[in-house]
Amino acid sequence: MDKNEQRRGYMTEVLGVAIKYMFEIQNIHRIMANYLVDNLASAVVLKKPGFVIEGKAARYLRIAGRWQDHVLTSVTNTQWMET
């Protein structure tokens, strides 16, 4: 996202709509999202719709030329139904 548009709630709004669509329309049971350990903004955005921390993955992705740790999170569809 453009630096000038950050911290306006856009990501929170989009994430809420995306989760609702995936749970209610696509009937997905679980969504995972991971973020860099020091990315507090992402941690806050993911916590709002109920993502919970499941753990930490050491050297998870190579970003900017080096392997970086990530926090692993997920949210589960409590209304999931077998089709």
N, C-alpha and C positions, 0 to 999 in steps of 0.2 A: 504494500500500500504506500502511496505517496506520503512522504514525511509530513507535509502540510495537512494531510487528512487524518493523521493518527490521533488517537485519544478522543474521538468524537462518538464512540459507541457503534461505529459501523460494523466492526468485526463481531461484536456481541450480538447485534441484530441479525446479521447474516448467519452466524452460527446457530442461533435459535431457530431460524426458519429452516435451515438445512437439517438440523436434528429432527424437527417436527416432520418434515417431508420423509426423511429416511425411516423414522419410526412408524409414522401413521400410514404413509402411502406404500413404501417399499417393505414394510414389516421387518426391518433389520433388527437383530437382537442386540448388537453391541457395536459401539464406535470407539476407535482408539485414536488418540492424538498424542504426539510426542513433541517436546520442546527442549531447547538448549537450557542447561541447568541455570544459567544466569539471566534467562529471559523472563523477568518478573511480569512484564506486560502480558505475555502469553499465558503465564500461570493464572493471572487474574481473570483473563477472558475465558479460559477453560473452566475455571471454578464456578463461574456464574451459572452455567446451565447444568451443573452437577457432575462434571468430570472429576474422578477421584484418582489420586496418585497410586499407582501399582508398584512402582519401583524406579530404579535408575539403571540405565544401560551404559556401561563404560565403553568409550570409543565407538559409539553407535553409528555416526555418519561422518564422512570426510567433508568438511566445510572449510573453505578458505585455506586449503592445503594442509589441514591437520585433522586428525580424528578427534571428535568432540563428544563428550558425555551428553546424554539426554534423559529427561524425566519422562516416564511412561505413564500415561493416563488413559482412562476409559469412562464411558457412560453406558449404562445398560437400559434397554427398553423394558420397563416393568409391565407394560401392556402387551408384550409380544404374544402372538398366538400362532400355534402351528397351523399351517394351511394344507 
